[in-house]
Amino acid sequence: MHPDLMLEVAIQRAAERRERARNAALARAARRAMRAQRRRDEEPDPVVLPPIPDYVDGTFRGGESRVPAEHAGAGS
């Protein structure tokens, strides 16, 4: 085989091996990212939010959620 032809074949094979290695690394990274995403979806979020007040003055709504019977309306 001619030396120039052998060199070209070697260069082509090396490029193909680098391409396969790059694709394999990309596939590994994608699998790793998918596993990490699944783990994040399964684990509860560690962030605990403080309770948000129901009213402007910072108080919370009591146990009763009904409107009182003696309600000061505009029509009364």
N, CA, C and O atoms as a GROMACS GRO file, in nm:
protein
  304
    1MET      N    1   0.085  -0.117   0.000
    1MET     CA    2   0.000   0.000   0.000
    1MET      C    3   0.090   0.124   0.000
    1MET      O    4   0.195   0.125   0.064
    2HIS      N    5   0.049   0.224  -0.071
    2HIS     CA    6   0.127   0.347  -0.082
    2HIS      C    7   0.126   0.419   0.053
    2HIS      O    8   0.024   0.422   0.121
    3PRO      N    9   0.239   0.477   0.094
    3PRO     CA   10   0.249   0.544   0.224
    3PRO      C   11   0.148   0.658   0.243
    3PRO      O   12   0.095   0.676   0.352
    4ASP      N   13   0.121   0.733   0.138
    4ASP     CA   14   0.025   0.844   0.150
    4ASP      C   15  -0.116   0.790   0.172
    4ASP      O   16  -0.194   0.847   0.249
    5LEU      N   17  -0.148   0.681   0.105
    5LEU     CA   18  -0.278   0.619   0.119
    5LEU      C   19  -0.293   0.560   0.260
    5LEU      O   20  -0.400   0.571   0.320
    6MET      N   21  -0.188   0.499   0.312
    6MET     CA   22  -0.190   0.444   0.448
    6MET      C   23  -0.212   0.555   0.551
    6MET      O   24  -0.285   0.539   0.648
    7LEU      N   25  -0.146   0.668   0.527
    7LEU     CA   26  -0.161   0.782   0.618
    7LEU      C   27  -0.305   0.833   0.618
    7LEU      O   28  -0.360   0.860   0.724
    8GLU      N   29  -0.365   0.845   0.501
    8GLU     CA   30  -0.504   0.892   0.492
    8GLU      C   31  -0.600   0.796   0.562
    8GLU      O   32  -0.693   0.839   0.630
    9VAL      N   33  -0.578   0.665   0.544
    9VAL     CA   34  -0.665   0.565   0.608
    9VAL      C   35  -0.649   0.574   0.760
    9VAL      O   36  -0.748   0.566   0.833
   10ALA      N   37  -0.526   0.591   0.808
   10ALA     CA   38  -0.502   0.603   0.952
   10ALA      C   39  -0.568   0.728   1.007
   10ALA      O   40  -0.627   0.725   1.115
   11ILE      N   41  -0.559   0.838   0.934
   11ILE     CA   42  -0.622   0.963   0.978
   11ILE      C   43  -0.774   0.947   0.984
   11ILE      O   44  -0.838   0.994   1.078
   12GLN      N   45  -0.831   0.880   0.883
   12GLN     CA   46  -0.976   0.860   0.880
   12GLN      C   47  -1.021   0.771   0.996
   12GLN      O   48  -1.120   0.800   1.062
   13ARG      N   49  -0.947   0.664   1.022
   13ARG     CA   50  -0.982   0.574   1.133
   13ARG      C   51  -0.974   0.647   1.267
   13ARG      O   52  -1.060   0.628   1.353
   14ALA      N   53  -0.871   0.729   1.285
   14ALA     CA   54  -0.856   0.804   1.410
   14ALA      C   55  -0.972   0.901   1.427
   14ALA      O   56  -1.023   0.917   1.538
   15ALA      N   57  -1.013   0.966   1.319
   15ALA     CA   58  -1.126   1.060   1.327
   15ALA      C   59  -1.254   0.985   1.362
   15ALA      O   60  -1.335   1.034   1.440
   16GLU      N   61  -1.272   0.866   1.304
   16GLU     CA   62  -1.391   0.787   1.336
   16GLU      C   63  -1.391   0.743   1.482
   16GLU      O   64  -1.495   0.746   1.548
   17ARG      N   65  -1.274   0.703   1.534
   17ARG     CA   66  -1.265   0.664   1.675
   17ARG      C   67  -1.295   0.782   1.767
   17ARG      O   68  -1.364   0.766   1.868
   18ARG      N   69  -1.244   0.902   1.734
   18ARG     CA   70  -1.275   1.020   1.814
   18ARG      C   71  -1.424   1.053   1.810
   18ARG      O   72  -1.481   1.092   1.912
   19GLU      N   73  -1.486   1.038   1.694
   19GLU     CA   74  -1.630   1.064   1.682
   19GLU      C   75  -1.710   0.965   1.766
   19GLU      O   76  -1.805   1.004   1.834
   20ARG      N   77  -1.673   0.836   1.762
   20ARG     CA   78  -1.743   0.737   1.846
   20ARG      C   79  -1.724   0.766   1.993
   20ARG      O   80  -1.819   0.754   2.071
   21ALA      N   81  -1.603   0.806   2.033
   21ALA     CA   82  -1.578   0.838   2.173
   21ALA      C   83  -1.659   0.960   2.216
   21ALA      O   84  -1.712   0.964   2.327
   22ARG      N   85  -1.668   1.060   2.129
   22ARG     CA   86  -1.746   1.181   2.159
   22ARG      C   87  -1.894   1.146   2.174
   22ARG      O   88  -1.961   1.196   2.265
   23ASN      N   89  -1.945   1.061   2.085
   23ASN     CA   90  -2.086   1.020   2.093
   23ASN      C   91  -2.114   0.939   2.220
   23ASN      O   92  -2.218   0.955   2.283
   24ALA      N   93  -2.019   0.852   2.256
   24ALA     CA   94  -2.036   0.771   2.377
   24ALA      C   95  -2.036   0.861   2.501
   24ALA      O   96  -2.116   0.840   2.592
   25ALA      N   97  -1.948   0.960   2.504
   25ALA     CA   98  -1.944   1.052   2.619
   25ALA      C   99  -2.073   1.133   2.627
   25ALA      O  100  -2.124   1.158   2.736
   26LEU      N  101  -2.124   1.174   2.511
   26LEU     CA  102  -2.250   1.249   2.508
   26LEU      C  103  -2.365   1.163   2.560
   26LEU      O  104  -2.450   1.211   2.635
   27ALA      N  105  -2.368   1.035   2.519
   27ALA     CA  106  -2.474   0.944   2.564
   27ALA      C  107  -2.463   0.920   2.715
   27ALA      O  108  -2.565   0.916   2.784
   28ARG      N  109  -2.342   0.905   2.767
   28ARG     CA  110  -2.324   0.887   2.912
   28ARG      C  111  -2.371   1.010   2.988
   28ARG      O  112  -2.438   0.998   3.091
   29ALA      N  113  -2.337   1.127   2.938
   29ALA     CA  114  -2.380   1.251   3.004
   29ALA      C  115  -2.532   1.264   3.002
   29ALA      O  116  -2.592   1.310   3.099
   30ALA      N  117  -2.595   1.226   2.891
   30ALA     CA  118  -2.741   1.233   2.883
   30ALA      C  119  -2.806   1.135   2.980
   30ALA      O  120  -2.903   1.170   3.047
   31ARG      N  121  -2.752   1.014   2.989
   31ARG     CA  122  -2.807   0.916   3.085
   31ARG      C  123  -2.789   0.965   3.228
   31ARG      O  124  -2.879   0.950   3.311
   32ARG      N  125  -2.673   1.022   3.257
   32ARG     CA  126  -2.647   1.074   3.392
   32ARG      C  127  -2.744   1.186   3.426
   32ARG      O  128  -2.795   1.193   3.538
   33ALA      N  129  -2.771   1.275   3.329
   33ALA     CA  130  -2.864   1.386   3.352
   33ALA      C  131  -3.005   1.334   3.373
   33ALA      O  132  -3.078   1.387   3.457
   34MET      N  133  -3.046   1.232   3.297
   34MET     CA  134  -3.181   1.177   3.314
   34MET      C  135  -3.196   1.111   3.450
   34MET      O  136  -3.300   1.125   3.515
   35ARG      N  137  -3.092   1.039   3.495
   35ARG     CA  138  -3.099   0.977   3.628
   35ARG      C  139  -3.108   1.084   3.737
   35ARG      O  140  -3.184   1.069   3.833
   36ALA      N  141  -3.030   1.190   3.723
   36ALA     CA  142  -3.033   1.297   3.822
   36ALA      C  143  -3.170   1.364   3.824
   36ALA      O  144  -3.220   1.399   3.930
   37GLN      N  145  -3.230   1.382   3.707
   37GLN     CA  146  -3.363   1.443   3.700
   37GLN      C  147  -3.466   1.354   3.768
   37GLN      O  148  -3.552   1.404   3.841
   38ARG      N  149  -3.458   1.223   3.746
   38ARG     CA  150  -3.552   1.130   3.812
   38ARG      C  151  -3.534   1.135   3.963
   38ARG      O  152  -3.633   1.134   4.037
   39ARG      N  153  -3.410   1.142   4.009
   39ARG     CA  154  -3.385   1.150   4.153
   39ARG      C  155  -3.443   1.277   4.211
   39ARG      O  156  -3.501   1.275   4.319
   40ARG      N  157  -3.427   1.389   4.140
   40ARG     CA  158  -3.482   1.515   4.188
   40ARG      C  159  -3.634   1.509   4.194
   40ARG      O  160  -3.695   1.565   4.285
   41ASP      N  161  -3.696   1.442   4.096
   41ASP     CA  162  -3.841   1.433   4.094
   41ASP      C  163  -3.893   1.346   4.208
   41ASP      O  164  -4.002   1.371   4.260
   42GLU      N  165  -3.816   1.245   4.248
   42GLU     CA  166  -3.861   1.154   4.353
   42GLU      C  167  -3.839   1.212   4.492
   42GLU      O  168  -3.919   1.187   4.583
   43GLU      N  169  -3.733   1.287   4.510
   43GLU     CA  170  -3.703   1.341   4.642
   43GLU      C  171  -3.789   1.464   4.670
   43GLU      O  172  -3.811   1.546   4.581
   44PRO      N  173  -3.837   1.478   4.794
   44PRO     CA  174  -3.915   1.598   4.827
   44PRO      C  175  -3.823   1.720   4.829
   44PRO      O  176  -3.703   1.711   4.856
   45ASP      N  177  -3.882   1.832   4.802
   45ASP     CA  178  -3.806   1.957   4.800
   45ASP      C  179  -3.770   1.995   4.944
   45ASP      O  180  -3.859   2.002   5.028
   46PRO      N  181  -3.643   2.020   4.974
   46PRO     CA  182  -3.604   2.051   5.111
   46PRO      C  183  -3.641   2.193   5.156
   46PRO      O  184  -3.620   2.228   5.272
   47VAL      N  185  -3.694   2.274   5.066
   47VAL     CA  186  -3.726   2.412   5.100
   47VAL      C  187  -3.856   2.416   5.179
   47VAL      O  188  -3.958   2.363   5.135
   48VAL      N  189  -3.853   2.478   5.296
   48VAL     CA  190  -3.973   2.494   5.378
   48VAL      C  191  -4.009   2.642   5.376
   48VAL      O  192  -3.932   2.727   5.420
   49LEU      N  193  -4.126   2.671   5.324
   49LEU     CA  194  -4.169   2.809   5.314
   49LEU      C  195  -4.242   2.851   5.440
   49LEU      O  196  -4.316   2.771   5.498
   50PRO      N  197  -4.222   2.975   5.486
   50PRO     CA  198  -4.294   3.022   5.604
   50PRO      C  199  -4.442   3.040   5.571
   50PRO      O  200  -4.477   3.062   5.455
   51PRO      N  201  -4.530   3.030   5.672
   51PRO     CA  202  -4.672   3.052   5.645
   51PRO      C  203  -4.698   3.196   5.603
   51PRO      O  204  -4.636   3.289   5.656
   52ILE      N  205  -4.787   3.212   5.510
   52ILE     CA  206  -4.821   3.345   5.458
   52ILE      C  207  -4.947   3.393   5.529
   52ILE      O  208  -5.048   3.322   5.528
   53PRO      N  209  -4.944   3.511   5.590
   53PRO     CA  210  -5.062   3.560   5.662
   53PRO      C  211  -5.181   3.579   5.568
   53PRO      O  212  -5.164   3.610   5.450
   54ASP      N  213  -5.302   3.559   5.623
   54ASP     CA  214  -5.424   3.575   5.545
   54ASP      C  215  -5.465   3.720   5.533
   54ASP      O  216  -5.534   3.758   5.438
   55TYR      N  217  -5.424   3.802   5.628
   55TYR     CA  218  -5.470   3.941   5.630
   55TYR      C  219  -5.350   4.036   5.630
   55TYR      O  220  -5.237   3.995   5.657
   56VAL      N  221  -5.375   4.162   5.599
   56VAL     CA  222  -5.270   4.262   5.586
   56VAL      C  223  -5.196   4.284   5.718
   56VAL      O  224  -5.076   4.309   5.719
   57ASP      N  225  -5.268   4.275   5.830
   57ASP     CA  226  -5.204   4.301   5.959
   57ASP      C  227  -5.118   4.184   6.008
   57ASP      O  228  -5.063   4.191   6.118
   58GLY      N  229  -5.106   4.077   5.928
   58GLY     CA  230  -5.020   3.966   5.963
   58GLY      C  231  -5.089   3.855   6.040
   58GLY      O  232  -5.022   3.761   6.083
   59THR      N  233  -5.219   3.863   6.059
   59THR     CA  234  -5.290   3.758   6.131
   59THR      C  235  -5.335   3.649   6.035
   59THR      O  236  -5.338   3.667   5.913
   60PHE      N  237  -5.369   3.537   6.094
   60PHE     CA  238  -5.414   3.424   6.016
   60PHE      C  239  -5.562   3.402   6.036
   60PHE      O  240  -5.617   3.440   6.139
   61ARG      N  241  -5.626   3.341   5.939
   61ARG     CA  242  -5.768   3.313   5.947
   61ARG      C  243  -5.792   3.211   6.058
   61ARG      O  244  -5.716   3.115   6.073
   62GLY      N  245  -5.897   3.233   6.135
   62GLY     CA  246  -5.928   3.143   6.245
   62GLY      C  247  -5.997   3.016   6.196
   62GLY      O  248  -6.004   2.992   6.076
   63GLY      N  249  -6.046   2.935   6.288
   63GLY     CA  250  -6.111   2.809   6.256
   63GLY      C  251  -6.243   2.828   6.184
   63GLY      O  252  -6.281   2.744   6.102
   64GLU      N  253  -6.313   2.938   6.212
   64GLU     CA  254  -6.443   2.961   6.146
   64GLU      C  255  -6.417   3.019   6.008
   64GLU      O  256  -6.340   3.114   5.992
   65SER      N  257  -6.482   2.962   5.910
   65SER     CA  258  -6.465   3.011   5.775
   65SER      C  259  -6.593   3.065   5.716
   65SER      O  260  -6.597   3.106   5.600
   66ARG      N  261  -6.700   3.065   5.800
   66ARG     CA  262  -6.829   3.116   5.752
   66ARG      C  263  -6.840   3.266   5.783
   66ARG      O  264  -6.772   3.318   5.871
   67VAL      N  265  -6.926   3.331   5.708
   67VAL     CA  266  -6.953   3.472   5.732
   67VAL      C  267  -7.046   3.480   5.852
   67VAL      O  268  -7.145   3.406   5.858
   68PRO      N  269  -7.019   3.568   5.949
   68PRO     CA  270  -7.107   3.576   6.066
   68PRO      C  271  -7.248   3.616   6.025
   68PRO      O  272  -7.269   3.686   5.925
   69ALA      N  273  -7.347   3.570   6.106
   69ALA     CA  274  -7.488   3.596   6.074
   69ALA      C  275  -7.520   3.745   6.082
   69ALA      O  276  -7.596   3.796   6.000
   70GLU      N  277  -7.464   3.816   6.178
   70GLU     CA  278  -7.488   3.960   6.191
   70GLU      C  279  -7.378   4.032   6.115
   70GLU      O  280  -7.278   4.077   6.171
   71HIS      N  281  -7.400   4.042   5.993
   71HIS     CA  282  -7.300   4.096   5.903
   71HIS      C  283  -7.341   4.237   5.862
   71HIS      O  284  -7.456   4.260   5.822
   72ALA      N  285  -7.249   4.332   5.872
   72ALA     CA  286  -7.281   4.472   5.841
   72ALA      C  287  -7.275   4.490   5.690
   72ALA      O  288  -7.168   4.507   5.632
   73GLY      N  289  -7.390   4.486   5.629
   73GLY     CA  290  -7.394   4.500   5.484
   73GLY      C  291  -7.431   4.642   5.445
   73GLY      O  292  -7.468   4.722   5.531
   74ALA      N  293  -7.422   4.674   5.318
   74ALA     CA  294  -7.452   4.807   5.270
   74ALA      C  295  -7.602   4.832   5.270
   74ALA      O  296  -7.644   4.947   5.283
   75GLY      N  297  -7.685   4.730   5.256
   75GLY     CA  298  -7.829   4.747   5.248
   75GLY      C  299  -7.897   4.756   5.383
   75GLY      O  300  -8.015   4.793   5.384
   76SER      N  301  -7.837   4.728   5.493
   76SER     CA  302  -7.904   4.726   5.623
   76SER      C  303  -7.905   4.862   5.686
   76SER      O  304  -7.957   4.878   5.796
   0.00000   0.00000   0.00000
